């Protein structure tokens, strides 16, 4: 009986152990959640790289022009659908570039960001619509200028700004990627961009020239 008493935990010891475990969990939880968010952001980055491969592959088959630059009669998508171009004229809520490049995209799943909780992963390109895709398309991508955008996360809000060359200043509208958003450039590379750097990317895309 004495041996059993020595091996048994008292109520106080149990409470102390529980308290220590609770403190450890509270300390580790933020780091775990941050790692999870970072992992989902990397997942989205990989999705966007896949989108870039598909769109660039399409462009290489059409004299370097993206679907946004080729008339419908020639296999592209011009003109843009009425009301699809956002204020400022830089980006559009038009999914046809993704559909035209679907043979090179491989799977419709890459058109949904895993942190975009309002959208379920797409199981087929037949389900691709403006409200089921997590990415926008650039109105005028410039293949000759690798530092111009072609696509990106669509959680963007355009705020009126007299100092802006397009009349609006873009900002990420939600915390989908922990204050960042992903931008796909015309050479296929993807960058995680913070709000303070987003405007210059948009202004460069709107500028005249190649």
C-alpha angles and dihedrals in degrees: 000000000000091000091052092051091051092051096046122094117236120228091253092052091049092050092049092050091049091049092050091050090049092051092049091050091049090051095047099041097077091051091048092049091047090051090049092051090048090050092052090048090054089049090054091047090055090049090054092049087055090051089051092052090052097047095043091048089054091048093050088057091051104051093275095304122129122223089261089064101045124082119243091244089060096049098272131101108251129165104051116237115266111270095009097108114086123228110285093038097247105106136029138204090224118127098189094100088061092048093049090051094043094113089062097038093067098202134030088221092082090067091071122074111221090225092054094096093180091068132060119218110272116245096190140020087236087073094055110121134146091265095048100053125081097207139071127216127230115247094216113019114186113216091187091057110060092190095067123095128249101173143349148159109315098217090107130134122197114216120196112252128175090202093057120096089221095043092247138074115217121223133171104260099202137030093249093138104024096273093323136092133197122247124192116212128207094256090058100255121129127215131192102228129196122216095258091060098040098081096059091053090054094045091051090051090052095048120105121251135050 
